[in-house]
C-alpha cells in the first residue's frame, strides 16, 4: 500500500478516534484554518482501521492530504505544513 491508498484526491482525511487528544487537536487546527476535511472515526469504520493497521499506521490521528502526504500523530508544526499544503492545492 502507498500513501495514496488512504487519500481522497478531493479532500484531506483525518483518521482518528474521538477520545484521542491529538485527533481533536488536528481537527481543531483544520477547523480554525477553515480547511475542509473528512473525519473517519476508526472506532466506527473498522475496515479503514484494519487497512491502516495492516500498513503499520496504528497511532492516531493519521492525516492524509489530497496529494498523498501522510502524517501519523503530527506535531503542531507538521499540522501547519499540512494546512499550508491544502491551501496551495485549492
Steps between C-alpha positions, in 0.01 A plus 500: 500500500609854433399824666261555212311187612367705791434831327206667333614724212226748589550553875734437791406201713558487873484145632459487876284444805306750706682404821842590355624846599729514196206424269300778664795740466543417130131554430502828693802625301332420167173658620680816616673528161171454318629192317260228397567145609317171539518341842511120505428360846707186527285365783206497256672432167677176585592433136695828488661418836602155377653645180700756698618241750602264218724781371644546853318828565370429850519839676243775454438723334611408152462804276512454123485792258351480151855492362582190704710655776445283807581590860450283806447678830619828347650776712363854484776587254412209271130589522587855393686358198206275409260791527730712281517216247120486481492878441733465201286219358192719477 
